Amino acid sequence: MKSIYITQYGNSDKAFDIRETEIPSPGPGEVCIKVISSGLNFADVVARRGLYQDAPPNPAVIGYDVAGYIHAVGIDVIDFEVGQKVVALTRFGGYAEYAIAMVEGVAVLPDDYDFHKATALATQACTAYFCAAECISLHEGDTVLVQAAAGGVGSILVQLAKYYGCKVYGTASTKKQDFLKELGVDLPIDYTKDSFKDIIKKETPDGIDVVFDSIGGKSFNHGMKVLSPGGRMVSYGAASQIKGNKTNKLKAAGVVFGFGLFSPLGLLMNSKSIITVNMLRIADYKANMFQHVMRKVVKLADEGVINPTLCKTFAASDVASAHDFLESRQSIGKVTLGWE
């Protein structure tokens, strides 16, 4: 089988090497999947830049989500069988023609569900659902800010917030404003032209109920400033550590300081909450919770509540171009690699 390895950190044109490797055998509690589609995530870009501490050391096969068919099952696996159409979360290793996944991270797909679209369910949709339905409770009438609302997680957070009856503010670049309107964002904000903090303070002087932040740094800091008493900040990323086409650890350090300092006493006095989410940690330490989230997400997708946007599919051999496209922030929704 073919596997895509990161062999050196930096620009995509020099980072990858496609190698022939053996098809892996699933261990207890695992399945092996014949991959049709491998999903890309911004965390992959961070890993390729050498800034993601969870990523395995080079040479490494990264990749979190795949969709395909069950190829083999571990000796104790009874919930899945060879030939089933599935989506899965992988603990890296997803950039390959065959991938291993723990059974708690696998869900059977409806027969007519698109493989490439399905990859968004394992990471983006699970992250969005966990943030919006497990970490907090959204209520009808809540005001919600979704940063990067045109992205994979952001767009699904918008869908969930509208499903729960919330008023949604969403940030994106100029060319993505029409997409935000199509999603149902009540007040799209062009972050390249306007300060979301100023707009929200003008629109809702008392602040808003929930902020979903994947940017980090100053974005997080300003989001805290627009929270109302009783407000909840849900942080699930720090995309601002990547700027332009450079690996810049000084920039990453600046993002850390940009978050600001928050005293528990200050949060307590205003009953504000900060919640952070890393879905790998949930998968590692709360596997049953992840299984619940994955199954719920597939059910909501089948019902049409969650409808991931498939942006673009690249041939697996063109992984460098796929990374460049994702890193350019041109994408709206999910970017995938195809193995067929």
PAROKE-730702 format. One record per residue (C-alpha): residue number from 1; chain; residue in three letters; x, y, z. Coordinates in pm, 1 decimal. Each point is the difference from the previous one (the first is absolute). Layout:
<nodes>
(node NUM A ala (X Y Z))
...
</nodes>
This chain:
<nodes>
(node 1 A met (0.0 0.0 0.0))
(node 2 A lys (99.3 365.6 -33.6))
(node 3 A ser (54.5 226.5 301.0))
(node 4 A ile (82.1 370.8 2.3))
(node 5 A tyr (281.1 87.4 238.9))
(node 6 A ile (114.4 335.5 130.5))
(node 7 A thr (377.7 -25.6 -21.2))
(node 8 A gln (93.6 360.2 77.2))
(node 9 A tyr (-174.3 301.2 148.6))
(node 10 A gly (-71.1 308.0 -206.6))
(node 11 A asn (-147.1 70.8 -341.0))
(node 12 A ser (-222.8 -264.4 -152.4))
(node 13 A asp (203.7 -47.9 -318.6))
(node 14 A lys (287.0 -147.3 204.8))
(node 15 A ala (-187.6 -150.1 293.8))
(node 16 A phe (-159.5 -315.4 -141.2))
(node 17 A asp (115.6 -337.1 -127.1))
(node 18 A ile (-239.3 -268.1 -129.1))
(node 19 A arg (123.2 -346.7 96.8))
(node 20 A glu (-108.3 -360.9 -47.8))
(node 21 A thr (-74.5 -164.0 335.6))
(node 22 A glu (-170.5 -312.7 132.0))
(node 23 A ile (-373.8 -3.6 64.1))
(node 24 A pro (-35.9 28.2 379.5))
(node 25 A ser (-172.5 -268.0 205.9))
(node 26 A pro (-258.5 112.6 257.2))
(node 27 A gly (63.6 -84.3 363.1))
(node 28 A pro (-259.6 -61.0 272.0))
(node 29 A gly (-271.0 265.0 -9.0))
(node 30 A glu (108.7 121.9 -343.2))
(node 31 A val (-103.0 -19.2 -363.7))
(node 32 A cys (195.9 47.7 -321.6))
(node 33 A ile (-169.2 217.3 -261.1))
(node 34 A lys (51.7 -0.9 -377.7))
(node 35 A val (11.9 375.0 -45.2))
(node 36 A ile (-192.4 172.7 -277.1))
(node 37 A ser (39.0 351.9 140.1))
(node 38 A ser (248.1 154.9 244.2))
(node 39 A gly (-105.1 327.6 157.1))
(node 40 A leu (226.8 299.2 49.8))
(node 41 A asn (-13.7 219.9 308.9))
(node 42 A phe (180.0 320.3 90.1))
(node 43 A ala (177.0 -194.3 274.6))
(node 44 A asp (173.4 -189.0 -283.3))
(node 45 A val (148.1 327.8 -122.5))
(node 46 A val (115.1 79.7 353.0))
(node 47 A ala (158.1 -348.0 22.5))
(node 48 A arg (174.5 44.1 -334.3))
(node 49 A arg (140.0 327.8 127.1))
(node 50 A gly (143.6 -177.8 304.2))
(node 51 A leu (-221.8 190.0 243.6))
(node 52 A tyr (-234.0 -277.7 115.6))
(node 53 A gln (133.2 -174.3 308.9))
(node 54 A asp (-241.7 -293.4 -24.7))
(node 55 A ala (121.5 -101.2 -346.2))
(node 56 A pro (232.6 -301.4 -20.1))
(node 57 A pro (366.5 69.2 -82.8))
(node 58 A asn (111.0 -5.5 -362.8))
(node 59 A pro (-21.4 -200.0 -213.2))
(node 60 A ala (-368.9 -6.0 85.1))
(node 61 A val (-333.4 -76.9 -161.1))
(node 62 A ile (-249.2 256.1 125.6))
(node 63 A gly (-373.7 26.3 -64.2))
(node 64 A tyr (-296.4 -17.2 235.7))
(node 65 A asp (-298.6 -108.2 -203.2))
(node 66 A val (-78.0 -253.5 -270.0))
(node 67 A ala (-299.3 -150.1 -174.1))
(node 68 A gly (-7.6 -331.8 -178.4))
(node 69 A tyr (-79.4 -367.3 54.2))
(node 70 A ile (87.7 -233.8 286.3))
(node 71 A his (289.7 -214.2 -124.9))
(node 72 A ala (70.0 -202.7 316.2))
(node 73 A val (-102.8 -6.5 366.5))
(node 74 A gly (181.1 -82.7 323.0))
(node 75 A ile (-64.6 -336.6 162.3))
(node 76 A asp (-235.6 145.3 263.6))
(node 77 A val (-196.2 233.8 -227.8))
(node 78 A ile (-367.6 -93.4 -29.9))
(node 79 A asp (-166.4 330.1 -96.6))
(node 80 A phe (152.4 24.2 -348.9))
(node 81 A glu (53.9 -236.9 -288.4))
(node 82 A val (205.4 -6.2 -317.8))
(node 83 A gly (-153.0 200.4 -285.3))
(node 84 A gln (-196.3 253.7 204.7))
(node 85 A lys (8.9 361.4 -115.9))
(node 86 A val (140.2 209.5 283.2))
(node 87 A val (149.4 328.0 113.1))
(node 88 A ala (272.6 -1.6 262.9))
(node 89 A leu (226.2 210.2 215.8))
(node 90 A thr (361.2 -112.1 -27.6))
(node 91 A arg (269.0 70.3 257.6))
(node 92 A phe (218.5 128.3 -284.7))
(node 93 A gly (70.3 -240.6 -287.0))
(node 94 A gly (-292.8 126.5 -208.8))
(node 95 A tyr (209.5 100.0 -304.0))
(node 96 A ala (14.4 -356.2 -130.8))
(node 97 A glu (-189.3 -253.2 -210.5))
(node 98 A tyr (-70.2 -206.8 312.8))
(node 99 A ala (-35.6 140.1 350.7))
(node 100 A ile (-53.5 -130.1 353.1))
(node 101 A ala (-270.4 141.7 228.3))
(node 102 A met (-128.8 -85.4 346.7))
(node 103 A val (-355.5 -136.4 -10.6))
(node 104 A glu (-128.1 291.3 213.3))
(node 105 A gly (107.1 235.7 -280.1))
(node 106 A val (-185.7 -182.2 -277.8))
(node 107 A ala (-357.8 41.2 -117.3))
(node 108 A val (-196.1 -166.5 -278.2))
(node 109 A leu (-105.5 240.7 -274.1))
(node 110 A pro (-331.0 9.7 -185.7))
(node 111 A asp (34.3 -182.2 -333.9))
(node 112 A asp (-41.8 317.2 -206.1))
(node 113 A tyr (227.3 228.4 203.6))
(node 114 A asp (296.2 147.6 -189.3))
(node 115 A phe (339.4 -127.2 119.7))
(node 116 A his (178.3 333.9 -30.8))
(node 117 A lys (-274.4 188.3 176.2))
(node 118 A ala (-2.6 -265.7 271.4))
(node 119 A thr (359.1 72.5 107.8))
(node 120 A ala (-125.1 330.4 143.7))
(node 121 A leu (-216.5 -192.9 244.6))
(node 122 A ala (292.2 -162.4 183.5))
(node 123 A thr (183.3 318.0 95.5))
(node 124 A gln (-181.2 320.8 -92.0))
(node 125 A ala (-351.2 -115.1 83.8))
(node 126 A cys (103.9 -191.8 312.2))
(node 127 A thr (194.4 303.9 121.5))
(node 128 A ala (-292.7 232.0 -71.0))
(node 129 A tyr (-255.9 -227.5 165.9))
(node 130 A phe (218.8 -60.9 304.8))
(node 131 A cys (56.5 375.0 39.2))
(node 132 A ala (-362.8 97.8 -51.8))
(node 133 A ala (-190.9 -285.5 162.5))
(node 134 A glu (226.0 -175.3 250.6))
(node 135 A cys (224.6 274.4 140.9))
(node 136 A ile (-280.6 254.2 23.4))
(node 137 A ser (-371.7 21.1 -71.4))
(node 138 A leu (-126.6 240.0 -264.0))
(node 139 A his (-345.6 142.7 62.3))
(node 140 A glu (-255.7 161.4 -226.6))
(node 141 A gly (68.7 371.6 -14.4))
(node 142 A asp (368.1 -23.8 95.5))
(node 143 A thr (237.4 232.4 -182.9))
(node 144 A val (300.4 -187.0 -140.1))
(node 145 A leu (324.5 106.3 -168.8))
(node 146 A val (167.7 -257.4 -225.2))
(node 147 A gln (353.5 87.6 -105.2))
(node 148 A ala (110.4 -131.5 -342.3))
(node 149 A ala (-364.6 -77.5 -67.0))
(node 150 A ala (64.3 -109.1 -359.2))
(node 151 A gly (246.7 -269.5 105.8))
(node 152 A gly (-67.2 -367.2 56.3))
(node 153 A val (-79.2 19.7 372.0))
(node 154 A gly (-132.9 354.7 -13.9))
(node 155 A ser (-260.1 -69.0 -267.8))
(node 156 A ile (-136.8 -297.6 194.3))
(node 157 A leu (-6.2 204.9 321.1))
(node 158 A val (-214.5 251.4 -188.0))
(node 159 A gln (-237.0 -278.1 -109.2))
(node 160 A leu (-29.7 -132.4 354.0))
(node 161 A ala (-50.0 346.7 150.4))
(node 162 A lys (-279.0 73.7 -248.2))
(node 163 A tyr (-151.9 -342.8 73.2))
(node 164 A tyr (-15.6 95.4 368.9))
(node 165 A gly (-160.3 336.9 -82.9))
(node 166 A cys (293.8 232.3 65.2))
(node 167 A lys (88.1 335.0 -154.3))
(node 168 A val (335.8 -47.2 -169.5))
(node 169 A tyr (283.6 239.8 -69.2))
(node 170 A gly (270.4 -144.0 -225.6))
(node 171 A thr (340.8 117.3 -114.8))
(node 172 A ala (162.9 -74.9 -336.3))
(node 173 A ser (193.6 174.8 -274.4))
(node 174 A thr (-162.0 217.7 -267.2))
(node 175 A lys (-48.1 -270.8 -262.6))
(node 176 A lys (-172.5 -231.5 249.6))
(node 177 A gln (-272.7 241.3 110.8))
(node 178 A asp (-259.1 -135.0 -243.8))
(node 179 A phe (63.5 -352.2 127.7))
(node 180 A leu (-65.0 116.8 356.3))
(node 181 A lys (-334.5 141.5 -109.7))
(node 182 A glu (-87.3 -329.6 -170.0))
(node 183 A leu (80.8 -182.0 325.7))
(node 184 A gly (-245.8 221.4 185.4))
(node 185 A val (243.4 224.7 187.8))
(node 186 A asp (-206.6 293.4 127.0))
(node 187 A leu (287.3 248.3 -0.9))
(node 188 A pro (300.6 -92.4 -217.7))
(node 189 A ile (315.3 192.2 95.8))
(node 190 A asp (290.0 56.6 -240.8))
(node 191 A tyr (300.2 -20.8 231.8))
(node 192 A thr (227.1 146.1 -270.0))
(node 193 A lys (-193.3 327.2 15.3))
(node 194 A asp (-172.5 20.4 336.3))
(node 195 A ser (66.1 -75.7 366.1))
(node 196 A phe (-243.7 -262.9 120.9))
(node 197 A lys (43.9 135.6 349.6))
(node 198 A asp (-115.5 349.7 -102.5))
(node 199 A ile (-293.2 -129.5 -205.7))
(node 200 A ile (-127.1 -230.9 273.7))
(node 201 A lys (32.8 266.1 269.8))
(node 202 A lys (-203.3 234.1 -219.0))
(node 203 A glu (-263.3 -263.1 -82.7))
(node 204 A thr (-27.4 -152.9 346.9))
(node 205 A pro (146.4 236.2 263.2))
(node 206 A asp (-60.2 -254.0 277.6))
(node 207 A gly (208.9 -263.1 -179.2))
(node 208 A ile (-75.6 -339.9 -149.0))
(node 209 A asp (-60.1 -341.0 150.6))
(node 210 A val (248.6 -228.8 -175.8))
(node 211 A val (322.0 36.9 -199.6))
(node 212 A phe (144.2 -290.4 -199.6))
(node 213 A asp (363.8 81.2 -70.7))
(node 214 A ser (247.1 -193.0 -216.9))
(node 215 A ile (236.9 290.7 -63.8))
(node 216 A gly (158.5 57.5 339.1))
(node 217 A gly (224.9 287.5 101.4))
(node 218 A lys (-154.9 345.2 -21.6))
(node 219 A ser (-315.9 -146.2 -154.0))
(node 220 A phe (-58.0 -197.0 318.6))
(node 221 A asn (80.4 304.0 214.6))
(node 222 A his (-245.1 222.2 -186.4))
(node 223 A gly (-260.9 -275.0 10.0))
(node 224 A met (21.1 -4.4 377.6))
(node 225 A lys (-64.5 374.5 1.9))
(node 226 A val (-333.2 -36.7 -180.9))
(node 227 A leu (-132.5 -275.7 227.1))
(node 228 A ser (-296.0 96.2 215.1))
(node 229 A pro (-19.6 -98.2 367.6))
(node 230 A gly (-72.8 -373.1 -4.2))
(node 231 A gly (167.7 -26.3 -339.7))
(node 232 A arg (199.2 -300.4 -118.2))
(node 233 A met (319.0 -3.9 -206.3))
(node 234 A val (69.0 -327.9 -180.7))
(node 235 A ser (352.8 -16.6 -141.4))
(node 236 A tyr (98.6 -281.6 -233.3))
(node 237 A gly (299.1 125.6 -199.3))
(node 238 A ala (276.5 253.8 -52.5))
(node 239 A ala (13.4 47.7 -376.9))
(node 240 A ser (156.5 344.4 36.0))
(node 241 A gln (337.5 -162.4 71.3))
(node 242 A ile (28.6 -61.4 -374.6))
(node 243 A lys (43.6 319.3 -199.7))
(node 244 A gly (94.0 17.4 -364.2))
(node 245 A asn (215.6 -282.2 -131.8))
(node 246 A lys (255.9 -22.7 278.2))
(node 247 A thr (80.4 -214.6 298.9))
(node 248 A asn (33.1 261.4 269.4))
(node 249 A lys (33.3 -120.7 357.3))
(node 250 A leu (41.5 360.3 116.2))
(node 251 A lys (-340.7 70.8 -152.2))
(node 252 A ala (-140.9 -303.4 183.4))
(node 253 A ala (140.3 133.1 328.2))
(node 254 A gly (-163.8 335.1 -70.1))
(node 255 A val (-334.5 -173.7 -38.1))
(node 256 A val (37.8 -144.6 350.1))
(node 257 A phe (51.7 344.8 149.6))
(node 258 A gly (-284.9 137.0 -210.7))
(node 259 A phe (-248.5 -217.9 186.5))
(node 260 A gly (44.8 225.4 302.7))
(node 261 A leu (-20.1 -84.7 368.6))
(node 262 A phe (-326.0 -79.4 173.0))
(node 263 A ser (-50.6 -25.0 373.5))
(node 264 A pro (-240.2 -269.0 123.5))
(node 265 A leu (-132.4 262.5 242.3))
(node 266 A gly (-83.5 237.9 -284.7))
(node 267 A leu (-176.9 -278.2 -185.7))
(node 268 A leu (-184.0 -99.8 316.1))
(node 269 A met (-127.0 352.5 69.7))
(node 270 A asn (-156.9 14.0 -347.0))
(node 271 A ser (-90.4 -372.5 -16.6))
(node 272 A lys (195.2 -35.1 -325.5))
(node 273 A ser (143.8 -331.0 -115.0))
(node 274 A ile (297.4 -102.9 -213.7))
(node 275 A ile (-24.9 -349.2 -147.5))
(node 276 A thr (274.3 -152.6 -214.7))
(node 277 A val (-40.8 -295.1 -233.7))
(node 278 A asn (252.3 -242.4 -150.1))
(node 279 A met (-187.5 -287.9 -159.0))
(node 280 A leu (309.7 -220.6 -4.0))
(node 281 A arg (0.8 9.7 378.4))
(node 282 A ile (-369.8 -92.5 4.4))
(node 283 A ala (70.4 -292.5 -233.5))
(node 284 A asp (300.6 -108.4 207.5))
(node 285 A tyr (-150.3 24.8 347.0))
(node 286 A lys (-377.8 6.8 -52.4))
(node 287 A ala (-44.0 -249.4 -282.6))
(node 288 A asn (-361.1 -77.9 91.2))
(node 289 A met (-80.5 371.7 -12.9))
(node 290 A phe (159.4 26.9 -342.1))
(node 291 A gln (-200.7 -299.5 -119.2))
(node 292 A his (-319.7 169.2 120.3))
(node 293 A val (92.2 322.2 -180.1))
(node 294 A met (92.2 -178.5 -323.5))
(node 295 A arg (-325.1 -194.6 -12.6))
(node 296 A lys (-204.1 309.9 81.4))
(node 297 A val (175.5 197.2 -273.6))
(node 298 A val (-66.2 -265.4 -265.5))
(node 299 A lys (-366.1 -9.8 106.7))
(node 300 A leu (-28.2 380.1 -26.9))
(node 301 A ala (168.8 -11.4 -340.2))
(node 302 A asp (-243.4 -265.9 -119.5))
(node 303 A glu (-286.9 219.3 120.7))
(node 304 A gly (141.2 305.2 -180.1))
(node 305 A val (62.7 205.5 315.3))
(node 306 A ile (374.2 -12.5 -67.6))
(node 307 A asn (97.8 46.7 -363.3))
(node 308 A pro (376.2 34.5 -49.3))
(node 309 A thr (118.1 201.1 -297.2))
(node 310 A leu (242.2 -186.0 -226.1))
(node 311 A cys (238.0 258.8 -138.8))
(node 312 A lys (251.9 -182.6 -216.3))
(node 313 A thr (148.6 -346.2 -50.7))
(node 314 A phe (360.2 -53.6 -109.1))
(node 315 A ala (162.7 -319.6 -118.6))
(node 316 A ala (203.2 -149.3 283.5))
(node 317 A ser (311.6 39.2 -212.6))
(node 318 A asp (-62.8 375.9 -1.9))
(node 319 A val (7.8 35.8 379.3))
(node 320 A ala (236.4 300.3 -17.7))
(node 321 A ser (-252.0 200.6 -203.4))
(node 322 A ala (-276.5 -100.9 239.6))
(node 323 A his (203.5 132.5 293.6))
(node 324 A asp (80.1 323.5 -182.5))
(node 325 A phe (-368.3 51.0 -75.2))
(node 326 A leu (-104.6 -63.2 359.4))
(node 327 A glu (277.4 218.8 139.7))
(node 328 A ser (-95.6 287.5 -233.6))
(node 329 A arg (-334.0 19.8 185.9))
(node 330 A gln (-187.2 -2.0 -330.3))
(node 331 A ser (-196.8 -308.4 94.7))
(node 332 A ile (-364.5 2.6 98.9))
(node 333 A gly (-80.1 -326.4 176.9))
(node 334 A lys (186.6 -330.8 -35.3))
(node 335 A val (308.8 -73.1 -208.0))
(node 336 A thr (76.3 -366.8 -69.8))
(node 337 A leu (237.9 -239.6 -170.2))
(node 338 A gly (-139.0 -268.4 -228.7))
(node 339 A trp (157.1 -345.7 -33.6))
(node 340 A glu (-208.1 -110.3 -299.0))
</nodes>
